[in-house]
Amino acid sequence: MKNIILIITLSALLIILSVLFMSYFEQSSSTFTNYDEMLESGLIEKGWIPKYIPISATDIHEKHDLDLNKVVMNFNYNPKEENNVLNMCTLLVEGKKGKKYVCPPFEGQTSVLTLRNDGIGYYNSESDGLY
């Protein structure tokens, strides 16, 4: 009886560790010092990072999950530079601390870009369940 319990326990532990190991490889994160370095990574062409992140972006931290098709980013930027954002995104709300935009793609994804007046930006994109 003790052997059966031990085998079941070890099997369950092995399954849990396998799932955790696989989920680790489904998530990827990158750090870039500036926009040009991010551009060279190819993540824009692969669709993980959008074109409308401010060109002045620095200290960029990006994390994406292949399973959930989700991207989260934060970065610093020059608050005076929003041209590529204004051309591609729609302003949702503007307050004392900054602006929040909804950005393409609109089919199957909800992408929100937050640009704070203090020069900190956030990007979040995930499946919207509507496709």
C-alpha positions in Angstrom: 0.0 0.0 0.0 2.9 2.4 0.8 4.4 1.7 -2.6 1.2 2.6 -4.4 0.9 5.9 -2.4 4.5 6.6 -3.2 4.1 5.9 -6.9 0.9 8.1 -7.1 2.6 10.9 -5.2 5.7 10.8 -7.4 3.6 10.6 -10.6 1.5 13.6 -9.5 4.7 15.5 -8.6 6.2 14.7 -12.0 3.0 15.9 -13.8 3.0 19.2 -11.9 6.7 19.8 -12.6 6.2 19.0 -16.3 3.3 21.5 -16.6 5.4 24.2 -14.8 8.4 23.5 -17.0 6.2 23.7 -20.2 4.6 27.0 -19.0 8.0 28.5 -18.4 8.9 28.0 -22.1 5.5 29.5 -23.2 6.6 32.9 -21.7 9.3 35.1 -23.0 10.7 38.4 -21.8 13.1 40.9 -23.3 14.7 44.1 -22.2 16.0 46.8 -24.6 17.9 50.0 -23.9 16.1 51.9 -26.7 13.6 51.7 -29.6 16.3 50.8 -32.2 17.5 47.9 -30.2 13.9 46.7 -29.9 13.4 47.1 -33.6 16.4 45.0 -34.4 15.0 42.1 -32.2 12.4 41.3 -34.8 9.5 41.3 -32.2 7.7 44.0 -34.2 7.7 41.9 -37.3 6.6 38.9 -35.3 3.6 40.9 -34.0 4.6 40.8 -30.3 5.4 44.6 -30.1 3.3 47.1 -32.0 4.8 49.8 -34.4 3.1 52.6 -32.4 5.3 52.4 -29.3 6.9 55.9 -29.1 10.2 56.0 -31.0 11.7 57.8 -28.0 11.1 54.7 -25.8 14.0 53.6 -23.6 14.5 51.1 -20.8 11.9 48.9 -22.5 10.7 45.7 -20.7 8.6 43.3 -22.7 7.0 40.0 -21.7 4.7 37.9 -23.8 2.9 34.6 -23.3 2.5 32.3 -26.3 -0.4 30.3 -24.7 -2.5 33.3 -23.8 -1.4 35.5 -26.7 -0.7 38.3 -24.2 1.9 41.0 -24.2 2.8 43.4 -21.3 5.4 46.2 -21.7 6.6 49.1 -19.8 9.1 51.8 -20.9 10.2 55.4 -20.5 9.6 57.9 -23.3 9.7 61.6 -24.1 6.1 62.9 -23.3 6.4 65.4 -26.1 6.6 62.6 -28.7 3.3 60.9 -29.5 3.1 61.3 -33.3 3.1 57.6 -34.2 0.6 56.9 -31.4 -1.8 59.7 -32.6 -1.7 58.3 -36.1 -2.5 54.7 -35.2 -4.5 54.7 -31.9 -7.7 56.2 -30.6 -7.7 58.2 -27.4 -9.9 56.6 -24.7 -9.3 58.9 -21.8 -7.2 61.9 -20.8 -6.6 62.8 -17.2 -4.1 64.8 -15.1 -1.6 61.9 -15.1 -1.7 61.1 -18.8 -3.6 59.5 -21.7 -4.9 56.0 -22.4 -5.4 54.7 -26.0 -7.0 51.7 -27.6 -4.8 50.5 -30.5 -4.9 48.0 -33.3 -5.3 45.2 -34.0 -8.9 45.3 -33.2 -9.9 41.8 -34.4 -9.4 39.3 -31.6 -7.1 41.5 -29.5 -7.7 44.3 -27.1 -4.6 46.5 -27.0 -4.3 49.4 -24.6 -1.4 51.9 -24.5 -1.0 54.2 -21.5 1.3 57.2 -21.8 1.8 59.0 -18.5 2.8 62.7 -18.4 5.9 61.8 -16.3 7.4 59.8 -19.3 6.4 56.3 -18.3 4.5 54.2 -20.7 2.6 50.9 -20.5 1.3 48.5 -23.1 -1.1 45.6 -22.6 -2.5 43.4 -25.3 -4.5 40.2 -24.9 -7.2 38.1 -26.5 -10.6 39.7 -26.2 -12.6 36.5 -26.9 -14.6 38.1 -29.7 -13.2 36.4 -32.7 
